[in-house]
Each structure stands twice: as C-alpha cells, then as structure tokens.
C-alpha cells in the first residue's frame, strides 16, 4: 500500500471516529509525512527515515519528549 492511500484511509477514519482536535493533529502530521513519502510503499520506508522525519518535525519546537513521541506513534497507526 502506498503512503498516500494509507493517509487517506486514516483521515477518513478519524473524520468519523475522532474529535476535531485529534483530526487536526493527524492532518498536520500526516500532511508533513505525505509531502515527503506520498508515492512510496509503506514497507519501503526504513526505520532510519522515520527517525529522521521525527527529528525534523520536532526540531526547534518546544515539545516535551512525550508530545514528540505521541506524534511519531501516530505514524504507526496509519
């Protein structure tokens, strides 16, 4: 499955089952992820690429480690 398809399914799920802030958080995170990996197959993305993405999105933000980890965990649920 391509990342773009997984993101679409994930957003559709959260439109029906989640609160507006949760949906907004997924849209933010998955939008950034999709900008980089949209045309790739999910299983072709390496652990190193996920770690680099996580580092990029948390760099410069005043996030606690727990908040940063939550963003990365969201990726594993798509």
PDB file of N, CA, C and O in Angstrom:
ATOM      1  N   UNK A   1       0.847  -1.177   0.000  1.00  0.00           N
ATOM      2  CA  UNK A   1       0.000   0.000   0.000  1.00  0.00           C
ATOM      3  C   UNK A   1       0.887   1.233   0.000  1.00  0.00           C
ATOM      4  O   UNK A   1       1.915   1.279   0.676  1.00  0.00           O
ATOM      5  N   UNK A   2       0.476   2.219  -0.763  1.00  0.00           N
ATOM      6  CA  UNK A   2       1.224   3.478  -0.802  1.00  0.00           C
ATOM      7  C   UNK A   2       0.848   4.354   0.384  1.00  0.00           C
ATOM      8  O   UNK A   2      -0.252   4.252   0.927  1.00  0.00           O
ATOM      9  N   UNK A   3       1.770   5.205   0.769  1.00  0.00           N
ATOM     10  CA  UNK A   3       1.566   6.123   1.881  1.00  0.00           C
ATOM     11  C   UNK A   3       0.337   6.995   1.630  1.00  0.00           C
ATOM     12  O   UNK A   3      -0.453   7.215   2.548  1.00  0.00           O
ATOM     13  N   UNK A   4       0.164   7.483   0.432  1.00  0.00           N
ATOM     14  CA  UNK A   4      -0.973   8.354   0.117  1.00  0.00           C
ATOM     15  C   UNK A   4      -2.297   7.653   0.415  1.00  0.00           C
ATOM     16  O   UNK A   4      -3.213   8.265   0.963  1.00  0.00           O
ATOM     17  N   UNK A   5      -2.401   6.375   0.059  1.00  0.00           N
ATOM     18  CA  UNK A   5      -3.630   5.618   0.321  1.00  0.00           C
ATOM     19  C   UNK A   5      -3.851   5.430   1.819  1.00  0.00           C
ATOM     20  O   UNK A   5      -4.969   5.576   2.312  1.00  0.00           O
ATOM     21  N   UNK A   6      -2.789   5.109   2.530  1.00  0.00           N
ATOM     22  CA  UNK A   6      -2.894   4.910   3.974  1.00  0.00           C
ATOM     23  C   UNK A   6      -3.321   6.201   4.675  1.00  0.00           C
ATOM     24  O   UNK A   6      -4.127   6.172   5.605  1.00  0.00           O
ATOM     25  N   UNK A   7      -2.781   7.320   4.228  1.00  0.00           N
ATOM     26  CA  UNK A   7      -3.145   8.608   4.816  1.00  0.00           C
ATOM     27  C   UNK A   7      -4.625   8.894   4.566  1.00  0.00           C
ATOM     28  O   UNK A   7      -5.336   9.339   5.466  1.00  0.00           O
ATOM     29  N   UNK A   8      -5.080   8.639   3.352  1.00  0.00           N
ATOM     30  CA  UNK A   8      -6.489   8.859   3.027  1.00  0.00           C
ATOM     31  C   UNK A   8      -7.390   8.025   3.933  1.00  0.00           C
ATOM     32  O   UNK A   8      -8.362   8.546   4.479  1.00  0.00           O
ATOM     33  N   UNK A   9      -7.083   6.744   4.099  1.00  0.00           N
ATOM     34  CA  UNK A   9      -7.888   5.873   4.951  1.00  0.00           C
ATOM     35  C   UNK A   9      -7.853   6.332   6.402  1.00  0.00           C
ATOM     36  O   UNK A   9      -8.871   6.306   7.094  1.00  0.00           O
ATOM     37  N   UNK A  10      -6.700   6.742   6.850  1.00  0.00           N
ATOM     38  CA  UNK A  10      -6.547   7.190   8.233  1.00  0.00           C
ATOM     39  C   UNK A  10      -7.381   8.447   8.490  1.00  0.00           C
ATOM     40  O   UNK A  10      -8.080   8.532   9.500  1.00  0.00           O
ATOM     41  N   UNK A  11      -7.310   9.402   7.600  1.00  0.00           N
ATOM     42  CA  UNK A  11      -8.071  10.639   7.757  1.00  0.00           C
ATOM     43  C   UNK A  11      -9.570  10.347   7.702  1.00  0.00           C
ATOM     44  O   UNK A  11     -10.335  10.920   8.478  1.00  0.00           O
ATOM     45  N   UNK A  12      -9.998   9.472   6.804  1.00  0.00           N
ATOM     46  CA  UNK A  12     -11.414   9.107   6.731  1.00  0.00           C
ATOM     47  C   UNK A  12     -11.883   8.491   8.044  1.00  0.00           C
ATOM     48  O   UNK A  12     -12.967   8.810   8.532  1.00  0.00           O
ATOM     49  N   UNK A  13     -11.074   7.618   8.607  1.00  0.00           N
ATOM     50  CA  UNK A  13     -11.411   7.003   9.884  1.00  0.00           C
ATOM     51  C   UNK A  13     -11.579   8.072  10.969  1.00  0.00           C
ATOM     52  O   UNK A  13     -12.561   8.063  11.713  1.00  0.00           O
ATOM     53  N   UNK A  14     -10.626   8.980  11.050  1.00  0.00           N
ATOM     54  CA  UNK A  14     -10.658   9.991  12.105  1.00  0.00           C
ATOM     55  C   UNK A  14     -11.765  11.027  11.894  1.00  0.00           C
ATOM     56  O   UNK A  14     -12.231  11.622  12.865  1.00  0.00           O
ATOM     57  N   UNK A  15     -12.190  11.252  10.669  1.00  0.00           N
ATOM     58  CA  UNK A  15     -13.335  12.130  10.425  1.00  0.00           C
ATOM     59  C   UNK A  15     -14.586  11.576  11.105  1.00  0.00           C
ATOM     60  O   UNK A  15     -15.412  12.336  11.611  1.00  0.00           O
ATOM     61  N   UNK A  16     -14.722  10.270  11.115  1.00  0.00           N
ATOM     62  CA  UNK A  16     -15.905   9.619  11.674  1.00  0.00           C
ATOM     63  C   UNK A  16     -15.771   9.362  13.175  1.00  0.00           C
ATOM     64  O   UNK A  16     -16.754   9.475  13.907  1.00  0.00           O
ATOM     65  N   UNK A  17     -14.578   9.023  13.640  1.00  0.00           N
ATOM     66  CA  UNK A  17     -14.405   8.484  14.984  1.00  0.00           C
ATOM     67  C   UNK A  17     -13.662   9.364  15.979  1.00  0.00           C
ATOM     68  O   UNK A  17     -13.546   8.996  17.148  1.00  0.00           O
ATOM     69  N   UNK A  18     -13.161  10.502  15.556  1.00  0.00           N
ATOM     70  CA  UNK A  18     -12.317  11.291  16.450  1.00  0.00           C
ATOM     71  C   UNK A  18     -12.860  12.693  16.653  1.00  0.00           C
ATOM     72  O   UNK A  18     -13.703  13.177  15.898  1.00  0.00           O
ATOM     73  N   UNK A  19     -12.360  13.315  17.677  1.00  0.00           N
ATOM     74  CA  UNK A  19     -12.702  14.707  17.953  1.00  0.00           C
ATOM     75  C   UNK A  19     -11.978  15.618  16.976  1.00  0.00           C
ATOM     76  O   UNK A  19     -10.966  15.230  16.392  1.00  0.00           O
ATOM     77  N   UNK A  20     -12.494  16.828  16.798  1.00  0.00           N
ATOM     78  CA  UNK A  20     -11.882  17.741  15.824  1.00  0.00           C
ATOM     79  C   UNK A  20     -10.391  18.003  16.047  1.00  0.00           C
ATOM     80  O   UNK A  20      -9.633  18.077  15.080  1.00  0.00           O
ATOM     81  N   UNK A  21      -9.960  18.143  17.294  1.00  0.00           N
ATOM     82  CA  UNK A  21      -8.534  18.389  17.541  1.00  0.00           C
ATOM     83  C   UNK A  21      -7.675  17.190  17.164  1.00  0.00           C
ATOM     84  O   UNK A  21      -6.565  17.349  16.655  1.00  0.00           O
ATOM     85  N   UNK A  22      -8.187  15.998  17.412  1.00  0.00           N
ATOM     86  CA  UNK A  22      -7.452  14.788  17.029  1.00  0.00           C
ATOM     87  C   UNK A  22      -7.306  14.733  15.519  1.00  0.00           C
ATOM     88  O   UNK A  22      -6.223  14.453  15.005  1.00  0.00           O
ATOM     89  N   UNK A  23      -8.392  15.000  14.808  1.00  0.00           N
ATOM     90  CA  UNK A  23      -8.349  15.017  13.350  1.00  0.00           C
ATOM     91  C   UNK A  23      -7.357  16.061  12.850  1.00  0.00           C
ATOM     92  O   UNK A  23      -6.578  15.793  11.936  1.00  0.00           O
ATOM     93  N   UNK A  24      -7.383  17.235  13.440  1.00  0.00           N
ATOM     94  CA  UNK A  24      -6.449  18.299  13.040  1.00  0.00           C
ATOM     95  C   UNK A  24      -5.006  17.873  13.269  1.00  0.00           C
ATOM     96  O   UNK A  24      -4.143  18.148  12.435  1.00  0.00           O
ATOM     97  N   UNK A  25      -4.733  17.208  14.386  1.00  0.00           N
ATOM     98  CA  UNK A  25      -3.365  16.744  14.667  1.00  0.00           C
ATOM     99  C   UNK A  25      -2.906  15.712  13.639  1.00  0.00           C
ATOM    100  O   UNK A  25      -1.769  15.760  13.169  1.00  0.00           O
ATOM    101  N   UNK A  26      -3.797  14.776  13.290  1.00  0.00           N
ATOM    102  CA  UNK A  26      -3.437  13.786  12.274  1.00  0.00           C
ATOM    103  C   UNK A  26      -3.220  14.452  10.915  1.00  0.00           C
ATOM    104  O   UNK A  26      -2.277  14.111  10.201  1.00  0.00           O
ATOM    105  N   UNK A  27      -4.077  15.387  10.560  1.00  0.00           N
ATOM    106  CA  UNK A  27      -3.904  16.079   9.283  1.00  0.00           C
ATOM    107  C   UNK A  27      -2.565  16.809   9.230  1.00  0.00           C
ATOM    108  O   UNK A  27      -1.879  16.778   8.209  1.00  0.00           O
ATOM    109  N   UNK A  28      -2.198  17.457  10.317  1.00  0.00           N
ATOM    110  CA  UNK A  28      -0.921  18.172  10.375  1.00  0.00           C
ATOM    111  C   UNK A  28       0.246  17.214  10.173  1.00  0.00           C
ATOM    112  O   UNK A  28       1.082  17.408   9.290  1.00  0.00           O
ATOM    113  N   UNK A  29       0.289  16.179  11.004  1.00  0.00           N
ATOM    114  CA  UNK A  29       1.403  15.240  10.962  1.00  0.00           C
ATOM    115  C   UNK A  29       1.455  14.475   9.647  1.00  0.00           C
ATOM    116  O   UNK A  29       2.510  14.381   9.019  1.00  0.00           O
ATOM    117  N   UNK A  30       0.324  13.932   9.236  1.00  0.00           N
ATOM    118  CA  UNK A  30       0.317  13.119   8.028  1.00  0.00           C
ATOM    119  C   UNK A  30       0.510  13.961   6.774  1.00  0.00           C
ATOM    120  O   UNK A  30       1.011  13.470   5.762  1.00  0.00           O
ATOM    121  N   UNK A  31       0.118  15.219   6.839  1.00  0.00           N
ATOM    122  CA  UNK A  31       0.391  16.119   5.717  1.00  0.00           C
ATOM    123  C   UNK A  31       1.880  16.288   5.507  1.00  0.00           C
ATOM    124  O   UNK A  31       2.372  16.226   4.380  1.00  0.00           O
ATOM    125  N   UNK A  32       2.598  16.502   6.606  1.00  0.00           N
ATOM    126  CA  UNK A  32       4.060  16.635   6.521  1.00  0.00           C
ATOM    127  C   UNK A  32       4.705  15.330   6.046  1.00  0.00           C
ATOM    128  O   UNK A  32       5.610  15.337   5.212  1.00  0.00           O
ATOM    129  N   UNK A  33       4.227  14.222   6.588  1.00  0.00           N
ATOM    130  CA  UNK A  33       4.767  12.923   6.202  1.00  0.00           C
ATOM    131  C   UNK A  33       4.475  12.643   4.725  1.00  0.00           C
ATOM    132  O   UNK A  33       5.338  12.163   3.991  1.00  0.00           O
ATOM    133  N   UNK A  34       3.257  12.949   4.307  1.00  0.00           N
ATOM    134  CA  UNK A  34       2.872  12.727   2.920  1.00  0.00           C
ATOM    135  C   UNK A  34       3.650  13.587   1.943  1.00  0.00           C
ATOM    136  O   UNK A  34       3.913  13.163   0.818  1.00  0.00           O
ATOM    137  N   UNK A  35       4.023  14.789   2.356  1.00  0.00           N
ATOM    138  CA  UNK A  35       4.817  15.650   1.481  1.00  0.00           C
ATOM    139  C   UNK A  35       6.139  15.005   1.101  1.00  0.00           C
ATOM    140  O   UNK A  35       6.688  15.275   0.032  1.00  0.00           O
ATOM    141  N   UNK A  36       6.639  14.164   1.969  1.00  0.00           N
ATOM    142  CA  UNK A  36       7.933  13.521   1.732  1.00  0.00           C
ATOM    143  C   UNK A  36       7.779  12.132   1.101  1.00  0.00           C
ATOM    144  O   UNK A  36       8.503  11.790   0.166  1.00  0.00           O
ATOM    145  N   UNK A  37       6.834  11.335   1.613  1.00  0.00           N
ATOM    146  CA  UNK A  37       6.771   9.908   1.272  1.00  0.00           C
ATOM    147  C   UNK A  37       5.506   9.495   0.516  1.00  0.00           C
ATOM    148  O   UNK A  37       5.252   8.297   0.386  1.00  0.00           O
ATOM    149  N   UNK A  38       4.721  10.420   0.024  1.00  0.00           N
ATOM    150  CA  UNK A  38       3.403  10.141  -0.542  1.00  0.00           C
ATOM    151  C   UNK A  38       3.378   9.014  -1.570  1.00  0.00           C
ATOM    152  O   UNK A  38       2.477   8.176  -1.530  1.00  0.00           O
ATOM    153  N   UNK A  39       4.326   8.971  -2.472  1.00  0.00           N
ATOM    154  CA  UNK A  39       4.308   7.987  -3.563  1.00  0.00           C
ATOM    155  C   UNK A  39       5.046   6.696  -3.237  1.00  0.00           C
ATOM    156  O   UNK A  39       5.192   5.828  -4.097  1.00  0.00           O
ATOM    157  N   UNK A  40       5.506   6.568  -2.014  1.00  0.00           N
ATOM    158  CA  UNK A  40       6.261   5.374  -1.617  1.00  0.00           C
ATOM    159  C   UNK A  40       5.344   4.301  -1.042  1.00  0.00           C
ATOM    160  O   UNK A  40       4.286   4.605  -0.493  1.00  0.00           O
ATOM    161  N   UNK A  41       5.753   3.068  -1.171  1.00  0.00           N
ATOM    162  CA  UNK A  41       5.075   1.973  -0.484  1.00  0.00           C
ATOM    163  C   UNK A  41       5.455   2.042   0.986  1.00  0.00           C
ATOM    164  O   UNK A  41       6.597   2.349   1.330  1.00  0.00           O
ATOM    165  N   UNK A  42       4.495   1.756   1.843  1.00  0.00           N
ATOM    166  CA  UNK A  42       4.744   1.862   3.280  1.00  0.00           C
ATOM    167  C   UNK A  42       5.926   0.995   3.700  1.00  0.00           C
ATOM    168  O   UNK A  42       6.781   1.435   4.468  1.00  0.00           O
ATOM    169  N   UNK A  43       5.971  -0.231   3.198  1.00  0.00           N
ATOM    170  CA  UNK A  43       7.035  -1.140   3.625  1.00  0.00           C
ATOM    171  C   UNK A  43       8.404  -0.799   3.052  1.00  0.00           C
ATOM    172  O   UNK A  43       9.391  -1.459   3.380  1.00  0.00           O
ATOM    173  N   UNK A  44       8.480   0.217   2.203  1.00  0.00           N
ATOM    174  CA  UNK A  44       9.783   0.622   1.666  1.00  0.00           C
ATOM    175  C   UNK A  44      10.438   1.726   2.497  1.00  0.00           C
ATOM    176  O   UNK A  44      11.574   2.115   2.226  1.00  0.00           O
ATOM    177  N   UNK A  45       9.730   2.227   3.500  1.00  0.00           N
ATOM    178  CA  UNK A  45      10.263   3.312   4.330  1.00  0.00           C
ATOM    179  C   UNK A  45      11.017   2.686   5.501  1.00  0.00           C
ATOM    180  O   UNK A  45      10.466   1.886   6.258  1.00  0.00           O
ATOM    181  N   UNK A  46      12.266   3.059   5.631  1.00  0.00           N
ATOM    182  CA  UNK A  46      13.126   2.442   6.647  1.00  0.00           C
ATOM    183  C   UNK A  46      12.942   3.096   8.011  1.00  0.00           C
ATOM    184  O   UNK A  46      12.411   4.200   8.125  1.00  0.00           O
ATOM    185  N   UNK A  47      13.386   2.401   9.021  1.00  0.00           N
ATOM    186  CA  UNK A  47      13.380   2.932  10.382  1.00  0.00           C
ATOM    187  C   UNK A  47      14.185   4.216  10.452  1.00  0.00           C
ATOM    188  O   UNK A  47      13.792   5.164  11.133  1.00  0.00           O
ATOM    189  N   UNK A  48      15.309   4.252   9.753  1.00  0.00           N
ATOM    190  CA  UNK A  48      16.156   5.437   9.752  1.00  0.00           C
ATOM    191  C   UNK A  48      15.418   6.642   9.172  1.00  0.00           C
ATOM    192  O   UNK A  48      15.581   7.763   9.654  1.00  0.00           O
ATOM    193  N   UNK A  49      14.613   6.413   8.148  1.00  0.00           N
ATOM    194  CA  UNK A  49      13.845   7.506   7.558  1.00  0.00           C
ATOM    195  C   UNK A  49      12.776   8.020   8.531  1.00  0.00           C
ATOM    196  O   UNK A  49      12.528   9.223   8.604  1.00  0.00           O
ATOM    197  N   UNK A  50      12.157   7.118   9.263  1.00  0.00           N
ATOM    198  CA  UNK A  50      11.162   7.519  10.267  1.00  0.00           C
ATOM    199  C   UNK A  50      11.836   8.338  11.363  1.00  0.00           C
ATOM    200  O   UNK A  50      11.301   9.362  11.788  1.00  0.00           O
ATOM    201  N   UNK A  51      12.989   7.902  11.817  1.00  0.00           N
ATOM    202  CA  UNK A  51      13.714   8.624  12.864  1.00  0.00           C
ATOM    203  C   UNK A  51      14.119  10.013  12.362  1.00  0.00           C
ATOM    204  O   UNK A  51      14.002  10.996  13.095  1.00  0.00           O
ATOM    205  N   UNK A  52      14.590  10.095  11.128  1.00  0.00           N
ATOM    206  CA  UNK A  52      14.971  11.395  10.560  1.00  0.00           C
ATOM    207  C   UNK A  52      13.752  12.306  10.444  1.00  0.00           C
ATOM    208  O   UNK A  52      13.844  13.499  10.735  1.00  0.00           O
ATOM    209  N   UNK A  53      12.618  11.761  10.025  1.00  0.00           N
ATOM    210  CA  UNK A  53      11.387  12.548   9.939  1.00  0.00           C
ATOM    211  C   UNK A  53      10.991  13.051  11.322  1.00  0.00           C
ATOM    212  O   UNK A  53      10.658  14.225  11.485  1.00  0.00           O
ATOM    213  N   UNK A  54      11.025  12.181  12.303  1.00  0.00           N
ATOM    214  CA  UNK A  54      10.676  12.547  13.685  1.00  0.00           C
ATOM    215  C   UNK A  54      11.590  13.671  14.185  1.00  0.00           C
ATOM    216  O   UNK A  54      11.125  14.624  14.810  1.00  0.00           O
ATOM    217  N   UNK A  55      12.874  13.553  13.911  1.00  0.00           N
ATOM    218  CA  UNK A  55      13.820  14.585  14.334  1.00  0.00           C
ATOM    219  C   UNK A  55      13.521  15.915  13.644  1.00  0.00           C
ATOM    220  O   UNK A  55      13.596  16.973  14.270  1.00  0.00           O
ATOM    221  N   UNK A  56      13.185  15.863  12.365  1.00  0.00           N
ATOM    222  CA  UNK A  56      12.885  17.090  11.626  1.00  0.00           C
ATOM    223  C   UNK A  56      11.636  17.794  12.139  1.00  0.00           C
ATOM    224  O   UNK A  56      11.623  19.020  12.254  1.00  0.00           O
ATOM    225  N   UNK A  57      10.583  17.036  12.449  1.00  0.00           N
ATOM    226  CA  UNK A  57       9.345  17.694  12.870  1.00  0.00           C
ATOM    227  C   UNK A  57       9.386  18.166  14.311  1.00  0.00           C
ATOM    228  O   UNK A  57       8.598  19.027  14.702  1.00  0.00           O
ATOM    229  N   UNK A  58      10.290  17.617  15.101  1.00  0.00           N
ATOM    230  CA  UNK A  58      10.369  18.050  16.498  1.00  0.00           C
ATOM    231  C   UNK A  58      11.469  19.076  16.730  1.00  0.00           C
ATOM    232  O   UNK A  58      11.516  19.702  17.790  1.00  0.00           O
ATOM    233  N   UNK A  59      12.340  19.255  15.768  1.00  0.00           N
ATOM    234  CA  UNK A  59      13.445  20.203  15.912  1.00  0.00           C
ATOM    235  C   UNK A  59      12.911  21.632  16.001  1.00  0.00           C
ATOM    236  O   UNK A  59      12.084  22.050  15.190  1.00  0.00           O
ATOM    237  N   UNK A  60      13.387  22.356  16.979  1.00  0.00           N
ATOM    238  CA  UNK A  60      13.008  23.741  17.121  1.00  0.00           C
ATOM    239  C   UNK A  60      11.671  23.968  17.799  1.00  0.00           C
ATOM    240  O   UNK A  60      11.291  25.111  18.055  1.00  0.00           O
ATOM    241  N   UNK A  61      10.956  22.900  18.092  1.00  0.00           N
ATOM    242  CA  UNK A  61       9.675  23.036  18.778  1.00  0.00           C
ATOM    243  C   UNK A  61       9.891  22.861  20.269  1.00  0.00           C
ATOM    244  O   UNK A  61      10.776  22.122  20.699  1.00  0.00           O
ATOM    245  N   UNK A  62       9.098  23.528  21.029  1.00  0.00           N
ATOM    246  CA  UNK A  62       9.160  23.390  22.482  1.00  0.00           C
ATOM    247  C   UNK A  62       8.220  22.290  22.926  1.00  0.00           C
ATOM    248  O   UNK A  62       7.261  22.530  23.660  1.00  0.00           O
ATOM    249  N   UNK A  63       8.502  21.098  22.480  1.00  0.00           N
ATOM    250  CA  UNK A  63       7.683  19.945  22.817  1.00  0.00           C
ATOM    251  C   UNK A  63       8.375  19.124  23.896  1.00  0.00           C
ATOM    252  O   UNK A  63       9.599  18.988  23.914  1.00  0.00           O
ATOM    253  N   UNK A  64       7.563  18.585  24.790  1.00  0.00           N
ATOM    254  CA  UNK A  64       8.112  17.646  25.759  1.00  0.00           C
ATOM    255  C   UNK A  64       8.411  16.345  25.023  1.00  0.00           C
ATOM    256  O   UNK A  64       7.865  16.107  23.946  1.00  0.00           O
ATOM    257  N   UNK A  65       9.262  15.509  25.586  1.00  0.00           N
ATOM    258  CA  UNK A  65       9.519  14.219  24.934  1.00  0.00           C
ATOM    259  C   UNK A  65       8.237  13.415  24.711  1.00  0.00           C
ATOM    260  O   UNK A  65       8.106  12.718  23.705  1.00  0.00           O
ATOM    261  N   UNK A  66       7.300  13.513  25.642  1.00  0.00           N
ATOM    262  CA  UNK A  66       6.045  12.779  25.498  1.00  0.00           C
ATOM    263  C   UNK A  66       5.244  13.281  24.300  1.00  0.00           C
ATOM    264  O   UNK A  66       4.678  12.477  23.559  1.00  0.00           O
ATOM    265  N   UNK A  67       5.189  14.599  24.099  1.00  0.00           N
ATOM    266  CA  UNK A  67       4.459  15.155  22.961  1.00  0.00           C
ATOM    267  C   UNK A  67       5.113  14.754  21.644  1.00  0.00           C
ATOM    268  O   UNK A  67       4.420  14.414  20.685  1.00  0.00           O
ATOM    269  N   UNK A  68       6.412  14.792  21.594  1.00  0.00           N
ATOM    270  CA  UNK A  68       7.130  14.399  20.383  1.00  0.00           C
ATOM    271  C   UNK A  68       6.910  12.918  20.094  1.00  0.00           C
ATOM    272  O   UNK A  68       6.701  12.537  18.942  1.00  0.00           O
ATOM    273  N   UNK A  69       6.953  12.091  21.116  1.00  0.00           N
ATOM    274  CA  UNK A  69       6.731  10.659  20.939  1.00  0.00           C
ATOM    275  C   UNK A  69       5.315  10.374  20.455  1.00  0.00           C
ATOM    276  O   UNK A  69       5.102   9.456  19.663  1.00  0.00           O
ATOM    277  N   UNK A  70       4.349  11.153  20.926  1.00  0.00           N
ATOM    278  CA  UNK A  70       2.971  10.967  20.500  1.00  0.00           C
ATOM    279  C   UNK A  70       2.842  11.180  19.005  1.00  0.00           C
ATOM    280  O   UNK A  70       2.130  10.433  18.335  1.00  0.00           O
ATOM    281  N   UNK A  71       3.515  12.183  18.471  1.00  0.00           N
ATOM    282  CA  UNK A  71       3.463  12.418  17.024  1.00  0.00           C
ATOM    283  C   UNK A  71       4.010  11.234  16.243  1.00  0.00           C
ATOM    284  O   UNK A  71       3.436  10.839  15.229  1.00  0.00           O
ATOM    285  N   UNK A  72       5.092  10.678  16.700  1.00  0.00           N
ATOM    286  CA  UNK A  72       5.671   9.541  15.997  1.00  0.00           C
ATOM    287  C   UNK A  72       4.774   8.326  16.120  1.00  0.00           C
ATOM    288  O   UNK A  72       4.613   7.580  15.155  1.00  0.00           O
ATOM    289  N   UNK A  73       4.192   8.114  17.276  1.00  0.00           N
ATOM    290  CA  UNK A  73       3.288   6.975  17.453  1.00  0.00           C
ATOM    291  C   UNK A  73       2.108   7.057  16.505  1.00  0.00           C
ATOM    292  O   UNK A  73       1.607   6.027  16.055  1.00  0.00           O
ATOM    293  N   UNK A  74       1.654   8.264  16.194  1.00  0.00           N
ATOM    294  CA  UNK A  74       0.551   8.413  15.261  1.00  0.00           C
ATOM    295  C   UNK A  74       0.901   7.821  13.902  1.00  0.00           C
ATOM    296  O   UNK A  74       0.026   7.286  13.220  1.00  0.00           O
ATOM    297  N   UNK A  75       2.143   7.905  13.506  1.00  0.00           N
ATOM    298  CA  UNK A  75       2.552   7.348  12.214  1.00  0.00           C
ATOM    299  C   UNK A  75       2.374   5.845  12.161  1.00  0.00           C
ATOM    300  O   UNK A  75       2.067   5.292  11.105  1.00  0.00           O
ATOM    301  N   UNK A  76       2.561   5.178  13.284  1.00  0.00           N
ATOM    302  CA  UNK A  76       2.489   3.730  13.285  1.00  0.00           C
ATOM    303  C   UNK A  76       1.057   3.213  13.274  1.00  0.00           C
ATOM    304  O   UNK A  76       0.835   2.005  13.191  1.00  0.00           O
ATOM    305  N   UNK A  77       0.092   4.107  13.355  1.00  0.00           N
ATOM    306  CA  UNK A  77      -1.303   3.698  13.339  1.00  0.00           C
ATOM    307  C   UNK A  77      -1.962   3.963  11.998  1.00  0.00           C
ATOM    308  O   UNK A  77      -3.177   3.808  11.872  1.00  0.00           O
ATOM    309  N   UNK A  78      -1.183   4.362  10.982  1.00  0.00           N
ATOM    310  CA  UNK A  78      -1.790   4.551   9.669  1.00  0.00           C
ATOM    311  C   UNK A  78      -1.739   3.256   8.896  1.00  0.00           C
ATOM    312  O   UNK A  78      -2.202   3.199   7.757  1.00  0.00           O
TER     313      UNK A  78
END
